[in-house]
């Protein structure tokens, strides 16, 4: 699979090969995440990833479609990853976001993929980063990532995008009640959608009051844009705000810092997941509970903090594969357990 993936990604205009790209994303969703990500990662790093989040019912999918159309009107190819919640009972998902974007499906410069969250917290699926890498490596300069309906604590999108657009609408309670706390802090651009409804002006003023001045030295005040996505109103202003925000963040070095931090967190997430799988297999095999392995269980409980929670010094985006780094950390961790267990026995 890795060889065929490499050949495909190095081929001419791979972003036009929608069927092959769709099959690759299905493979990522269903267990081949590492294989595809290892190939895509070195070729990625050029796309600008824009996350769109906000409470349910504010029109995120319609707004994402309007933003994609505006990108296309300016001649920019764009890919869309739209995440839907997964049922805790059946494991299924509606995947209805594409219904609102059906008119874009015949445009060769647009790729739209709906993905189930598969029970992951934070509004995204665990395979979101690998899927974004693949679309980035395929040549899309812009990637729009739409989360499921997010609450106050669902801020995962900040860890998977260059900048965040927070979407709200009139009638969500007392001003910014539905988007306060962590959600307000992660946004770079604010949108009041459905601004033709009563209370839109009050909602915008509440956001502007809550946001206050610019964040940090030299930072500008985050823009607040009013839109009516179903009518396409405000899409031009929103895209201008997004591109202007990215240029400002990039000029200050914030984009590079965010990508570096994102890389390190990704390595640690992969590492933790690998260690958890090792522990689950050991428990399933009943090896941790056996008397002769009591000392090794103690070593697991007392594993040094540096092994559990660190990423290698100097690790940075595109310099090395995060999957290889995570594998190295796991190997160090397992080796430490074996050495410690051998000394205690």
Beta strands, then each sheet from edge to edge (+ up, - down):
strand 1: 48-54
strand 2: 78-84
strand 3: 110-116
strand 4: 142-146
strand 5: 163-169
strand 6: 189-193
strand 7: 223-226
sheet 1: 3+ 2+ 4+ 1+ 5+ 6+ 7+
end
